[in-house]
Amino acid sequence: MLVILAALGYWTIDYLYFPNHFLIPHFWVVFFYMAFITLLVYLFSYIGLKKGGDQQSSILLGAIVIRLILTLAFILIYTQKIKVDSVLFMLNFFSVYLLFTTFEIYCLLRNLRHQIKK
């Protein structure tokens, strides 16, 4: 649900307020890539939380590192293939990155609260 609301927000800002000047070329590829990576990392972390035990923190940190490596690889490939304004790219990419990071942390904290209550 959050992904749809965020997509509508980005589309609205680009379409209504800053037509053709706010989003980088192929922005939706970046958006859905980050959504997919966040979903993968969240599922991996969720499975780690359900296992519990000593491996719980290792799995969470491993998921974060995997996300970081996949994100850096994507940035490298994107910037090599598509020439964009660097400031605009940074604003667009990190706004999406922070949005999905916030979503991931919120969901993991919610699941951790349920683990503590048990």
C-alpha positions in Angstrom: 0.0 0.0 0.0 2.8 2.4 0.9 4.5 1.7 -2.5 1.3 2.7 -4.3 0.9 5.9 -2.2 4.6 6.8 -2.8 4.3 6.2 -6.5 1.2 8.4 -6.7 3.1 11.1 -4.7 6.0 11.1 -7.1 3.8 11.0 -10.1 1.7 13.9 -8.8 4.7 16.1 -8.0 6.2 15.4 -11.5 3.0 15.8 -13.4 1.3 18.7 -11.6 4.1 20.8 -10.1 7.3 20.2 -12.1 6.5 18.7 -15.4 9.5 17.0 -17.0 11.9 18.7 -14.6 11.6 16.7 -11.3 12.2 13.1 -12.1 15.3 11.6 -13.8 15.0 9.6 -17.0 13.8 6.1 -16.2 12.8 7.1 -12.7 10.2 4.3 -12.5 12.9 1.7 -13.1 14.7 3.0 -10.1 11.5 3.2 -8.0 10.4 -0.4 -8.8 14.0 -1.8 -8.4 14.1 -0.3 -4.9 10.7 -1.6 -4.1 11.7 -5.1 -5.2 15.0 -5.0 -3.3 13.2 -3.8 -0.2 10.7 -6.6 -0.5 13.4 -9.2 -0.8 15.4 -7.8 2.1 12.3 -7.5 4.2 11.3 -11.2 3.5 14.8 -12.3 4.3 14.8 -10.4 7.6 11.3 -11.5 8.5 12.4 -15.2 8.1 15.5 -14.4 10.2 13.3 -12.9 12.9 11.0 -15.9 12.9 14.0 -18.3 13.4 15.1 -16.3 16.4 18.1 -17.4 18.4 21.7 -16.4 17.9 21.4 -16.1 14.1 18.7 -13.4 14.3 21.1 -10.4 14.4 23.4 -11.9 11.8 20.6 -12.4 9.3 19.4 -8.8 9.8 22.8 -7.4 9.3 23.4 -9.7 6.3 20.2 -8.5 4.7 21.2 -4.9 5.2 24.6 -5.5 3.6 23.0 -7.4 0.7 20.7 -4.4 0.1 23.6 -2.0 0.2 25.7 -4.0 -2.3 22.7 -4.4 -4.7 21.9 -0.7 -4.4 25.5 0.3 -5.1 25.7 -2.1 -8.1 22.5 -0.5 -9.4 23.8 3.0 -9.0 27.0 2.0 -10.9 25.1 0.4 -13.8 22.5 3.2 -14.0 25.0 6.0 -14.1 27.2 4.2 -16.7 24.2 3.6 -19.0 22.2 6.8 -18.6 23.7 10.3 -18.4 21.8 12.4 -16.0 22.3 15.5 -13.9 24.1 14.3 -10.8 22.3 16.6 -8.4 18.9 15.6 -9.7 19.9 11.9 -9.6 21.0 12.2 -6.0 17.8 13.9 -5.0 15.6 11.4 -6.8 17.5 8.2 -5.8 18.1 9.0 -2.2 14.5 10.2 -1.7 13.4 6.8 -2.9 16.1 5.0 -0.9 15.1 6.8 2.3 11.4 6.1 1.7 12.0 2.4 1.4 14.5 2.3 4.2 11.9 4.0 6.5 9.3 1.4 5.4 11.7 -1.5 6.1 12.7 -0.2 9.5 9.1 0.5 10.5 8.0 -3.1 9.5 11.0 -4.7 11.2 10.5 -2.8 14.4 6.8 -3.7 14.4 7.8 -7.4 14.1 10.4 -7.1 16.8 7.8 -5.7 19.2 5.7 -8.8 18.6 8.8 -11.0 19.3 9.5 -9.2 22.6 5.9 -9.6 23.7 6.1 -13.4 23.3 
